[in-house]
Structure formats: structure tokens, C-alpha cells
């Protein structure tokens, strides 16, 4: 059954400066159209076996439609914290309530000529069966970290997720935690 629910273009976001301080608010569609810096979360979700949830975004997404992503997450609403948004987005996109709070790892500024947002990266262990949100996820599976690295060259990945994953690998290397994460 097709999901015809409205997209979240009217959602209000905090607009932030280069130091991630709130300087105003704007509708999500305006933030994208005018390249206003806002906040996003990226949550790497693993199942009980340690495999990573990967999915293809729906064609109806406002940015990066029909592309693959190794993170769940999304924009942080006005007045919402990164931690609150990470949990909300993980529960929404995975279709599970009562998840533990995602573990915050690091933040970075994602900036291209088209987009800019402060990005907070998290990990979460999801031991319950997932029921992904149909308006967000067109296809999904869980894969090993090794398979994800192979698929990076084969699939059309969202550029911000690809950059978050690159930064995650560098962060793990600096932390000495290796590829396994949680």
C-alpha cells in the first residue's frame, strides 16, 4: 500500500551558525532551498549479530531520494536536542518503540555547495525485529561491516551518510575501537 502522508517540508528547524549555536528558525523546505545550516542526526543501527541496518530511501524523500544509506536519522526539530532526535528518528525509521538511547560518538559539520548541517553521529543496538517506516524506507537489510565496505563502491549512497561513515571509520581509528563499534 502506498504511503501518501505529507512530507515534512513544513517542519520547523533551528538554524545554527558555524559553532552550532541557534541563530533562528526556518521551515525545513526553506532551510534546504536557502542552504541554511541546521542540525541532523546519524544513527548506525546494529542487530543482535552486530550487522548494520542499511536501506534505500523512498523516492518521496526531500533530499537524496532513492539512494542507499547506512544510517537512520534525520533533522533535529526546533527546540529538540540531538539525543532526543536520534532516539525519535531511530524508533520511527526502524519501526520500534522503547529502544535504548543511542550512544553519542562525535559531531562534524557537513557542508557542500548545496547543503550544510551539523551532524551528530550515534550507534545503537537493536535486538528487536524491525518494521521500517514505509514513508522513509523502500528496501532494507542487515549486512556485515565487511559487506558494507564492499557495497560502498557498488551502490548509490547518500553523500552525507557516506561522509558520516568515512568520519566514523576515522574516529574509530583514533579511538582504537576498530570496526565493530558497540
N, C-alpha and C positions, 0 to 999 in steps of 0.2 A: 504494500500500500504506500503510495507516495505521501511524503510529508509536505504539506502546504502551509506550515506555520510560518509566520512572518520572520524575516531575518532580523538580526539585532542592530540594524543600521541606526536606530534611534536611541540606543543605549548611551547613557551619558558617562563619559570617561574623565578622569583627572588628566590635565595636560601638565607636563613636567618639564623642567629645564635640564641642562646638561649635567646637573648634580642630583637629579631625581627629586627635586623639590617641586611641590604643586604650585603652579602659577596660574591656573584657570581650569575651566571645564569646557567640553565640547561634545556634541553628538559624535558617535563612532564614525558615521559616514563623513562628517566634516573633518574629523581627525585624519582619516585616510586621504580624503580629497585634497586637504591643505598641508599634508605631511607634518601634522602636529605631533610632537613627541608625547607618548603616553606609556602605559605600563602593560606588560604581558607576563604570563607565567608559562613555563615549560616543565611538564612532569613526565619523567621517564618511568613508566609503569612496568613492573615485572610480575610474572605469575609465581606460583609456589616453586616451580622448577628453575626460576631465575631467568626465564626467557622474557624478551622485551615485546610489549604490545606495539605493533605497527599497523597503520591503517592508511586507507586512501580517503581523502576528504571528499565530501559531496560536491557536485557541480554547482550547487547553490551558495557556496561559501563566498563571503565578500572579498577575501584575499586568498590567493593561491588555490583556486578551485581545482578539484580532481587530481591533486598532487598527493604524493605519499608523505607520511610524517611518522617519526619515531617517538613523538611526544604527544601527550594530551595536554590541554591547557587552553589559554586564550587571554583576552584582555581583562584587565583589572578594572572593575567598575568604580565610579566616583565614590570616594569615601571608603572603599574596600581596601583591606591590606593584601599584600602579596600572598601571605599564608592563607587567608580566607578564600581568595580567588583560586589558589592552587587546589585546595580541597574541593571547592564547589565545582570547578571545571573537571577535575578527575572523576568525581561522582557522576556528574552529568554525562560526560563523554563515555565513560565505561559502563554507565547504567547500573551503578551500585551505590546504595546508601550505607552509611556507617563505616566508611573507610577510615583507617588511621590517618592522622595528619601527615601529609607528605614531608619528607626530610629536606630542609633547605640546604643547598650546596653553595651557590655563588650567584652573583649578578654580573651582567655585562650590558653594554649599550649596543644595540643592533641598529646600524644606520646604513642605508643605501640611498641613491638619488630619489627613490620612490617612497621609502618607508623609514621610520625611526621610532624605536621604543626601547625603554629599559626592560630588560629581560631577567627574570629570576628563575633559576633552574633548580628543580627538585627531583627526588626519587621517591617511589612508593612501592610497597609490596602489596599486591592484590591477589589474595588467595581464594576469593570467591569467583564463580563463573561470571564473565562479563556479558552484558547485554547492551552494546553500544547504541548511543543515541542516533536514530536514523537520520535526523536532520544534519548531523555532523559527520557521520562515518558511513561511507559507501561500501567498504570492504575492510576486513581486519584479520589478523592472525597474530600468534606469538612466535617469535623466532629467536635463535641464539644470537649472542653478540657477534660471533664469527660470521653467521649468515647475514646479519645486518651490514657488516663491513663489506661483504661481497656485493650485496644489493645496492650499496651506495653508487656504484658505477652503472647499474642497470636500470634503476627506477628513477622517475622524475620526482625528486624530493622538494618539499617546500624549502626555499632558501634560508629562512630564519631558523628552521629546525635543523637543517644541515649545519649552519653556523653554531647553533647551540650544542649540537653533538660534537663538533670539532672542539669547541671550548671545553666541553665536558671531558673529552679524552685528554686534553692538555691539563686540565685541573686535576684529574686523577693521577696523571704522571707526576705532577708537582706534589700531590699529597701522598704518593706512593701507595695508592689504594688499588691499582690495577684495574682491569676491565670489568670485574664482576659487580662493583657497586655494592648495593645492600646485601 
